[in-house]
Amino acid sequence: MSALGARGTDNPSMDTRWKPNVTVAAIIEKEGRYLLIEEHTQEGLKLNNPAGHLDPGESPAEGCAREALEETARPFTPKELVGIYLSRFQRPQTGEDITYVRMAFCGDIGDVQPGLSLDEGIVRTVWMTPQEVRDSAERHRSPLVLRCIEDHLAGQRFPLGVIHTDSAVANLPPLAP
């Protein structure tokens, strides 16, 4: 019995709840170029797909549309899931260990909306060819920037219906802070 963890499990690592960050990303292609954002991060100026954290009360597709609008000032309508990705990042300065679950979507992008500004920290949007994205890999916020684009180029697509969002997500009262 002494080998059991605090909650009576035989796996002590399960005594602490692991909470990966859930993120969504827009993989936006138009005329052979991909729309990326350039943003300030703790590690300096980096390139990323329009992406961010899923907020309480929204489906992954809704979160992706919101993040794309906030970061590009363009409406985005997710049409298909490109993939679901698991990654881990350790901040060089602090050693902070972060795990991400990313759901990447492709879809339709609209025109820049007058009067909308880019989210705080976003310097600009930039259209890049696949080769330009590959050549700038050292400037990517995450290896997933290129991986998602390569999967999109390979034709990897899944129907939006593979992700089910239960009605309780939107119908229950807001989560306590």
C-alpha positions in Angstrom: 0.0 0.0 0.0 2.9 2.4 0.5 3.4 2.6 -3.3 0.0 4.3 -3.7 -0.2 8.0 -4.4 -2.2 10.5 -2.3 -5.4 9.7 -4.0 -4.9 6.0 -3.7 -3.6 5.5 -7.2 -0.7 3.4 -8.2 0.4 6.2 -10.5 1.8 9.1 -8.4 1.9 11.4 -11.4 -1.9 11.3 -11.5 -2.0 12.9 -8.1 -1.6 16.3 -9.7 -4.1 17.3 -12.4 -2.5 18.0 -15.7 -4.2 20.9 -17.6 -3.0 21.4 -21.1 -3.8 24.8 -22.7 -6.5 24.4 -25.5 -5.8 26.6 -28.5 -7.3 27.1 -31.9 -5.6 28.2 -35.1 -6.7 29.4 -38.5 -4.8 28.0 -41.5 -5.6 30.6 -44.1 -4.5 30.0 -47.7 -5.3 32.3 -50.7 -3.8 32.0 -54.1 -0.9 29.8 -52.9 0.0 32.0 -49.9 -0.6 31.6 -46.2 -1.7 34.4 -43.9 0.5 34.6 -40.8 0.7 37.1 -38.0 3.9 38.7 -36.6 3.6 39.2 -32.9 5.6 40.2 -29.8 6.2 37.3 -27.5 8.3 36.7 -24.4 10.9 35.2 -26.8 10.9 38.2 -29.1 9.1 38.9 -32.4 7.7 35.7 -33.8 5.5 34.4 -36.7 2.4 32.4 -36.0 -0.8 31.2 -37.6 -3.7 33.4 -36.4 -4.3 31.5 -33.1 -5.2 31.7 -29.5 -6.8 30.2 -26.5 -10.3 28.7 -26.5 -12.6 30.8 -24.3 -15.3 29.5 -22.0 -18.7 29.1 -23.6 -17.5 28.8 -27.2 -17.0 25.9 -29.6 -13.5 25.3 -31.1 -14.8 26.6 -34.5 -16.3 29.7 -32.9 -13.0 30.3 -31.0 -11.0 30.0 -34.2 -13.3 32.5 -36.0 -13.0 35.0 -33.0 -9.2 34.6 -32.8 -8.7 35.1 -36.6 -10.8 38.3 -36.5 -9.0 39.7 -33.5 -5.5 39.0 -34.9 -6.1 39.8 -38.6 -9.1 42.2 -38.6 -10.7 39.8 -41.2 -13.7 37.6 -40.7 -12.9 33.9 -40.9 -15.3 31.1 -41.4 -13.9 27.6 -40.4 -15.0 25.0 -43.0 -12.9 22.0 -42.1 -10.6 20.7 -39.4 -7.0 20.3 -40.6 -5.8 18.5 -37.5 -5.5 18.2 -33.7 -2.0 18.7 -32.3 -0.3 18.1 -29.0 2.9 20.1 -28.3 5.0 21.0 -25.3 7.0 24.2 -24.8 9.6 25.2 -22.1 10.3 28.9 -21.7 14.1 29.3 -21.9 14.1 32.2 -19.4 11.9 30.7 -16.7 11.8 27.0 -17.4 8.0 27.2 -17.4 6.6 23.9 -18.9 3.5 24.4 -21.0 1.5 21.8 -23.0 -0.8 22.8 -25.8 -3.7 21.0 -27.5 -4.2 22.9 -30.8 -7.2 22.4 -33.1 -6.4 23.9 -36.6 -9.1 24.9 -39.0 -9.1 26.0 -42.7 -11.9 28.0 -44.2 -12.9 31.2 -45.9 -11.3 34.6 -45.1 -13.0 37.9 -45.8 -11.7 41.4 -46.4 -10.1 43.6 -43.7 -12.8 45.2 -41.7 -12.5 49.0 -41.5 -12.3 50.3 -38.0 -10.9 47.0 -36.5 -7.4 47.0 -35.2 -5.1 44.0 -34.7 -5.0 42.5 -31.2 -2.5 43.8 -28.7 1.0 42.5 -29.4 0.2 41.8 -33.1 2.6 43.9 -35.3 1.2 42.9 -38.7 -0.2 40.3 -40.9 1.8 38.8 -43.7 1.1 36.6 -46.7 3.8 34.0 -47.3 4.4 31.2 -49.8 4.9 27.8 -48.4 8.6 28.1 -49.1 8.8 31.4 -47.3 7.1 29.8 -44.3 9.6 26.9 -44.4 12.6 29.3 -44.7 11.5 31.4 -41.7 11.1 28.3 -39.3 13.5 29.8 -36.8 11.1 32.7 -36.4 8.0 30.6 -35.7 6.4 30.8 -32.4 6.0 27.0 -32.4 6.9 24.1 -34.7 3.1 23.7 -35.2 3.0 26.8 -37.4 4.8 24.9 -40.2 3.3 21.5 -39.3 -0.3 22.8 -39.7 0.6 24.4 -43.1 2.3 21.2 -44.3 -0.7 19.1 -43.3 -3.0 21.6 -45.2 -0.8 21.4 -48.3 -1.0 17.6 -48.1 -4.8 17.9 -48.3 -5.4 16.7 -44.7 -9.0 17.7 -43.9 -11.8 16.4 -41.6 -15.4 17.5 -41.4 -16.2 20.0 -38.6 -18.6 17.4 -37.2 -15.7 15.3 -35.9 -15.6 17.9 -33.0 -18.8 17.9 -30.9 -19.5 20.8 -28.6 -22.1 19.8 -26.0 -24.9 22.4 -25.5 -23.9 22.7 -21.8 -20.7 24.6 -23.0 -22.8 27.6 -24.0 -25.9 27.0 -21.8 -24.5 26.7 -18.3 -23.7 29.9 -16.3 -20.2 31.4 -16.8 -17.3 29.6 -15.0 -16.2 31.1 -11.7 -12.9 32.9 -11.9 
